[in-house]
Amino acid sequence: MAATPEPRSKTAEGEIVVTHVFDAPRELVWRAWTEPEHFRKWWGPAHFTSPVCRMDLRVGGAYLWSMRSPRGQDFYNTGVYREIVPLERLVCTHSLSDQNGRAVPPSHYGMPGDWPMETLVTVTLEDDHGRTRMTLRQSGMPAGSPSGAGAGWKQAFDKLAGSLRNLEFVMTREFNAPRRLVFEAHSSCEHLKHWWGPRTYEVTFCEVDFRPGGRWRIAHAGPDGKEHGFRGEYREITAPETIVQTFEYEGDPGNVLIETLTLVEQDGKTLLTARSLAPSAAVRDAMVGSGMEEGARETYDRLAEYLATLR
């Protein structure tokens, strides 16, 4: 990538370092780097598209990525994966190439001759209370080169942040109860069975291991007697402020949402914000279209009523 350096990137001798904090869990940022359907949404500087993306995601496997400029010119990159640590670290070589994945000199794209034939890109992901701190290092760059690749990466990461936001839906609710009680109401089946799900549904099964890494499963049945199961894993629990968990409907296995619940108390009342990140736009739209918002509203009505009994 090429552009001008930006504040959140820096260039040391032979190395570009770019950091970005995404308001999304590591799972989604990792998928954005390793799944072509996600990668194509953000690869390239602002106003560029990515019509071609092929990945052989294994150590020794090769990739071929393209960028198309607003004028329709195509630029290709290729490389080989050197190290893959899921959710944490991705290392690959990075070269200019033609459309067949053969490395080409910079002159192929009219770039200065000191542009290297190959660099090394290292991406590290760190969890930051449900968000993700990403650091990219591109080593092997010419010292003092005005290539401005740091800003090209920065623009791409701004696009990535936007694509992740488009997978998110947010619900808020204020409860007339202290934060301690709202948090406690989420922590065990003893509480959950009184309010979880819409009013016409009855909880038929509940199992909760309320700790980071612990799993949960709840099933409820509607007026027609049909049972619906849901399950997930707790990723982060900070009492009484934050709960991060996965959420999967057993009737649609594989489509896992990441839910982050934050609780803020003021004057004895608690504002709950539930942020849900879907794995794709199709899943997001299906969840919204299924009446999820109405069901959540009724569920929170029941929670408010239950909290009144605890007080």
C-alpha positions as CSV (number, residue, x, y, z in Angstrom):
1,M,0.0,0.0,0.0
2,A,1.1,3.5,-0.6
3,A,0.1,6.9,0.9
4,T,1.5,9.5,3.4
5,P,2.3,8.7,7.1
6,E,-0.5,9.3,9.6
7,P,-0.3,10.0,13.4
8,R,-1.1,6.5,14.4
9,S,1.7,5.0,12.3
10,K,5.4,5.3,12.7
11,T,8.4,4.4,10.6
12,A,11.6,3.1,12.1
13,E,14.6,2.2,10.0
14,G,13.4,-0.6,7.7
15,E,10.1,-1.0,9.6
16,I,6.6,0.4,9.6
17,V,4.5,0.0,12.7
18,V,0.7,0.7,12.8
19,T,-1.6,0.3,15.7
20,H,-5.4,0.4,15.8
21,V,-8.0,-0.4,18.5
22,F,-11.2,-1.9,17.1
23,D,-14.4,-1.9,19.0
24,A,-14.9,-5.6,18.3
25,P,-13.7,-8.9,19.8
26,R,-10.6,-10.6,18.5
27,E,-12.6,-13.4,16.8
28,L,-14.1,-11.0,14.3
29,V,-10.8,-9.1,13.7
30,W,-9.1,-12.4,13.1
31,R,-11.8,-13.5,10.7
32,A,-11.4,-10.2,8.9
33,W,-7.8,-11.1,8.2
34,T,-8.3,-14.8,7.4
35,E,-11.6,-15.2,5.6
36,P,-11.8,-13.9,2.0
37,E,-15.4,-12.7,2.2
38,H,-14.5,-10.5,5.1
39,F,-11.1,-9.5,3.8
40,R,-12.4,-8.1,0.6
41,K,-14.6,-5.6,2.4
42,W,-11.6,-3.6,3.7
43,W,-8.4,-4.4,1.9
44,G,-6.8,-1.4,0.3
45,P,-6.7,2.4,0.9
46,A,-9.8,4.6,0.9
47,H,-11.9,4.3,-2.2
48,F,-10.1,1.1,-3.4
49,T,-12.0,-2.2,-3.8
50,S,-10.7,-5.7,-3.6
51,P,-12.2,-7.9,-6.4
52,V,-9.7,-10.8,-5.9
53,C,-8.8,-12.6,-2.7
54,R,-7.5,-16.1,-2.5
55,M,-6.0,-17.6,0.7
56,D,-4.4,-20.9,1.5
57,L,-4.4,-20.3,5.2
58,R,-1.7,-22.7,6.5
59,V,2.0,-22.3,7.2
60,G,3.7,-22.4,3.8
61,G,0.4,-21.6,2.0
62,A,0.2,-18.7,-0.4
63,Y,-2.3,-15.8,-0.8
64,L,-3.2,-13.5,-3.7
65,W,-4.9,-10.2,-2.9
66,S,-5.9,-7.4,-5.3
67,M,-6.7,-3.7,-4.9
68,R,-8.6,-1.8,-7.6
69,S,-8.1,2.0,-7.7
70,P,-11.0,4.4,-8.4
71,R,-9.7,4.7,-11.9
72,G,-9.9,0.9,-12.4
73,Q,-6.2,0.0,-12.2
74,D,-5.5,-3.3,-10.5
75,F,-2.6,-3.9,-8.1
76,Y,-1.8,-7.4,-6.8
77,N,0.0,-8.6,-3.7
78,T,1.2,-12.1,-3.0
79,G,3.1,-13.9,-0.2
80,V,3.4,-17.0,1.9
81,Y,2.2,-17.5,5.5
82,R,5.1,-18.1,7.9
83,E,3.3,-18.3,11.2
84,I,-0.3,-18.7,12.2
85,V,-1.5,-18.5,15.9
86,P,-5.3,-18.3,15.8
87,L,-6.7,-15.1,17.3
88,E,-3.2,-13.9,18.2
89,R,-0.6,-13.7,15.5
90,L,-0.3,-13.8,11.7
91,V,3.0,-13.6,9.9
92,C,3.4,-13.6,6.1
93,T,5.7,-12.4,3.4
94,H,4.4,-9.5,1.2
95,S,5.3,-8.8,-2.4
96,L,4.0,-6.9,-5.4
97,S,2.8,-9.4,-8.0
98,D,0.9,-9.8,-11.2
99,Q,-2.6,-11.3,-11.5
100,N,-1.1,-14.8,-11.5
101,G,0.7,-14.4,-8.2
102,R,4.2,-14.0,-9.7
103,A,6.3,-11.5,-7.8
104,V,7.1,-8.4,-9.9
105,P,9.6,-5.5,-9.5
106,P,8.2,-2.1,-8.4
107,S,8.6,-0.8,-12.0
108,H,5.7,-3.1,-13.0
109,Y,3.4,-0.6,-11.3
110,G,5.5,2.5,-11.9
111,M,6.9,2.6,-8.4
112,P,10.4,3.8,-7.4
113,G,13.1,1.3,-7.7
114,D,14.0,1.2,-4.0
115,W,10.7,-0.5,-3.2
116,P,11.7,-4.0,-1.9
117,M,10.7,-7.2,-3.8
118,E,9.6,-8.7,-0.4
119,T,8.7,-7.5,3.0
120,L,7.6,-9.3,6.1
121,V,4.2,-8.4,7.7
122,T,3.4,-9.4,11.3
123,V,-0.1,-8.8,12.7
124,T,-0.7,-9.3,16.5
125,L,-4.1,-9.1,18.2
126,E,-4.6,-8.4,21.9
127,D,-7.8,-8.5,23.8
128,D,-8.6,-5.1,25.4
129,H,-11.8,-5.7,27.6
130,G,-13.8,-6.9,24.6
131,R,-12.1,-4.7,22.1
132,T,-9.1,-5.6,20.1
133,R,-5.7,-3.9,19.9
134,M,-4.0,-4.7,16.7
135,T,-0.4,-4.0,15.9
136,L,1.0,-4.4,12.4
137,R,4.7,-4.4,11.6
138,Q,6.0,-4.4,8.1
139,S,9.8,-5.0,8.1
140,G,12.2,-4.9,5.3
141,M,11.2,-1.5,4.0
142,P,13.9,0.9,2.7
143,A,15.2,3.1,5.4
144,G,13.9,6.7,5.2
145,S,11.7,5.8,2.2
146,P,8.8,8.3,1.6
147,S,6.6,5.5,0.5
148,G,3.9,6.4,3.0
149,A,2.8,2.8,3.3
150,G,1.8,3.4,6.9
151,A,-1.1,5.7,5.9
152,G,-2.2,3.1,3.3
153,W,-2.6,0.6,6.1
154,K,-4.2,3.2,8.3
155,Q,-6.9,3.9,5.7
156,A,-7.5,0.2,5.2
157,F,-7.9,-0.3,9.0
158,D,-10.4,2.6,9.1
159,K,-12.4,0.7,6.4
160,L,-12.1,-2.5,8.5
161,A,-13.5,-0.6,11.6
162,G,-16.4,0.5,9.5
163,S,-17.2,-3.0,8.2
164,L,-17.2,-4.3,11.7
165,R,-19.5,-1.6,12.9
166,N,-21.9,-2.6,10.2
167,L,-22.2,-6.0,11.8
168,E,-23.3,-4.6,15.1
169,F,-26.7,-3.8,16.6
170,V,-27.1,-2.1,20.0
171,M,-29.9,-2.1,22.5
172,T,-30.2,-0.1,25.7
173,R,-32.5,-0.2,28.7
174,E,-32.5,1.7,32.1
175,F,-33.6,-0.3,35.2
176,N,-34.7,1.2,38.4
177,A,-32.3,-1.0,40.4
178,P,-28.6,-0.8,41.4
179,R,-26.0,-2.2,39.1
180,R,-25.2,-5.0,41.6
181,L,-28.6,-6.5,41.3
182,V,-28.8,-6.2,37.5
183,F,-25.5,-8.0,37.3
184,E,-26.5,-10.6,39.8
185,A,-29.7,-11.3,37.8
186,H,-27.5,-12.4,34.8
187,S,-25.3,-14.7,36.9
188,S,-27.3,-17.8,37.7
189,C,-30.2,-20.0,36.6
190,E,-31.9,-19.2,39.9
191,H,-32.4,-15.7,38.5
192,L,-32.5,-16.2,34.8
193,K,-35.4,-18.7,34.9
194,H,-37.6,-15.8,36.1
195,W,-37.1,-13.4,33.2
196,W,-35.1,-14.9,30.3
197,G,-37.1,-14.8,27.1
198,P,-40.5,-13.3,26.0
199,R,-43.4,-13.4,28.3
200,T,-45.3,-16.3,26.6
201,Y,-42.2,-18.6,26.8
202,E,-41.2,-20.8,29.8
203,V,-37.6,-21.8,30.6
204,T,-37.4,-25.6,30.4
205,F,-33.7,-26.0,30.8
206,C,-30.9,-23.9,32.3
207,E,-27.2,-24.6,32.9
208,V,-24.8,-21.7,33.7
209,D,-21.1,-21.9,34.6
210,F,-20.7,-18.2,35.3
211,R,-16.9,-17.6,34.9
212,P,-14.6,-16.7,32.0
213,G,-14.3,-19.8,29.9
214,G,-17.5,-21.3,31.4
215,R,-20.4,-22.3,29.2
216,W,-24.1,-21.7,29.4
217,R,-27.2,-23.2,27.8
218,I,-30.9,-22.2,28.1
219,A,-33.9,-23.7,26.4
220,H,-37.4,-22.4,26.5
221,A,-40.8,-23.5,25.0
222,G,-43.5,-21.3,23.5
223,P,-47.2,-21.6,23.5
224,D,-47.0,-24.3,20.8
225,G,-44.8,-26.4,23.0
226,K,-41.8,-26.3,20.7
227,E,-38.5,-26.0,22.5
228,H,-35.8,-23.6,21.4
229,G,-32.2,-23.9,22.7
230,F,-29.5,-21.3,23.0
231,R,-25.9,-21.7,24.1
232,G,-22.6,-19.8,24.5
233,E,-19.4,-19.3,26.4
234,Y,-18.4,-16.5,28.8
235,R,-15.4,-14.7,27.4
236,E,-15.0,-11.9,30.0
237,I,-16.7,-11.2,33.4
238,T,-15.9,-8.0,35.3
239,A,-18.3,-7.7,38.2
240,P,-20.4,-5.7,38.3
241,E,-19.6,-3.9,35.0
242,T,-19.2,-6.1,32.0
243,I,-20.2,-9.5,30.6
244,V,-18.8,-10.7,27.3
245,Q,-20.3,-13.9,25.9
246,T,-21.0,-15.8,22.7
247,F,-24.6,-16.5,21.7
248,E,-25.7,-19.2,19.4
249,Y,-29.2,-20.4,18.5
250,E,-29.2,-24.2,18.3
251,G,-31.7,-24.0,15.4
252,D,-29.1,-22.2,13.3
253,P,-25.7,-23.7,14.4
254,G,-22.5,-22.1,13.4
255,N,-23.7,-18.5,13.4
256,V,-22.2,-17.2,16.6
257,L,-22.8,-13.7,17.9
258,I,-20.5,-11.9,20.3
259,E,-22.5,-10.1,23.0
260,T,-21.1,-7.4,25.3
261,L,-23.2,-6.2,28.2
262,T,-22.1,-3.1,30.0
263,L,-23.8,-1.7,33.2
264,V,-23.5,1.9,34.3
265,E,-25.1,3.1,37.5
266,Q,-26.2,6.6,38.3
267,D,-28.5,7.7,41.2
268,G,-29.4,4.2,42.0
269,K,-30.5,3.3,38.5
270,T,-28.6,1.2,36.0
271,L,-28.2,1.7,32.2
272,L,-27.7,-1.6,30.4
273,T,-26.1,-1.5,27.0
274,A,-26.1,-4.7,24.9
275,R,-23.9,-4.7,21.9
276,S,-24.2,-7.7,19.6
277,L,-21.7,-8.4,16.8
278,A,-22.9,-10.8,14.0
279,P,-20.5,-13.0,12.0
280,S,-21.9,-11.6,8.7
281,A,-24.4,-9.0,7.4
282,A,-26.8,-11.9,6.4
283,V,-26.9,-13.2,10.0
284,R,-27.3,-9.6,11.3
285,D,-30.3,-9.0,9.0
286,A,-31.8,-12.4,9.8
287,M,-31.6,-11.7,13.6
288,V,-33.1,-8.3,13.2
289,G,-35.8,-9.6,10.9
290,S,-36.7,-12.5,13.3
291,G,-38.2,-10.1,15.8
292,M,-35.2,-10.2,18.1
293,E,-35.6,-6.5,19.1
294,E,-39.2,-7.0,20.2
295,G,-38.3,-10.2,22.0
296,A,-35.5,-8.4,23.8
297,R,-37.8,-5.5,24.8
298,E,-40.3,-8.0,26.4
299,T,-37.4,-9.8,28.1
300,Y,-36.2,-6.6,29.6
301,D,-39.7,-5.8,30.7
302,R,-39.7,-9.1,32.6
303,L,-36.3,-8.4,34.0
304,A,-37.5,-5.0,35.3
305,E,-40.4,-6.7,37.1
306,Y,-38.1,-9.3,38.6
307,L,-35.6,-6.7,39.8
308,A,-38.5,-5.0,41.7
309,T,-39.0,-8.3,43.6
310,L,-35.3,-8.4,44.6
311,R,-35.3,-4.9,45.9
